[in-house]
Amino acid sequence: MRDPEKISARRRALLGDRPGSFAETKYLRMSASKMRRVIDLVRGKDANTALAILRFAPQAAAVPAYKTLASAVANAQQQEGLEAEDLFISAIFADEGVTLRRIRARAKGSASRILKRGAHLTVVVEPKPEKPAPKPKAAAPKAEASDKPAKAAAPAKAATKAATPKTTPEAAKAVDDVVESEEPTVASEVAEAAEEATETAESTKEA
């Protein structure tokens, strides 16, 4: 682990008190615009994924970017005790470096200026933030939906009760007297009427 008393001012400016590490490559012999085309591909990605992208990128700027990122990951492992699988690129940027001025001979003894650009590359890696736990869903809407069928079924039950004929004790006694009488035709008619009444009652219940 890094000694807190030996933390550099550069690290405090880039990371502050957060865990992580950084690496810098200065005086690169290519322009910052060419470097930015490559580092934009890996900004915010996991460290291992970014290394794989830079390893197979066709641009010439991918080589110093890969080496700088690998150095930042190694610094985090050795100085901070972090794992490469837990790191991601929190910041990566290329600044303008030293520009070398040269001349090229032109016609009639004149000369034109050649500007050979330079760049400084900085990579910062930090541990991945922990994802918050998902909130449980409320079950109140489901309870309201289940109450609607019960309310709708209440009028249907009331209608079936109203449709079923109510038998009074006097009517039941009259039916028994008719059945016990000696006239078989009247008794059979009464029995058929009773069966029809029961069938109509069952049909109304099923509806």
Secondary structure, 3 states (H helix, E strand, C coil): CCCHHHCCHHHHHHCCCCCCEEEEEEEECCCHHHHHHHHCCCCCCEHHHHHHHHHCCCCCCHHHHHHHHHHHHHHHHHHCCCCHHHEEEEEEEEEECCCEEEEEECHHHCEEEEEECCEEEEEEEEECCCCCCCCCCCCHHHHHHHHHHHHHHHHHHHHHHHHCCCCCHHHHHHHHHHHHCCCHHHHHHHHHHHHHHHHHHHHHHHC
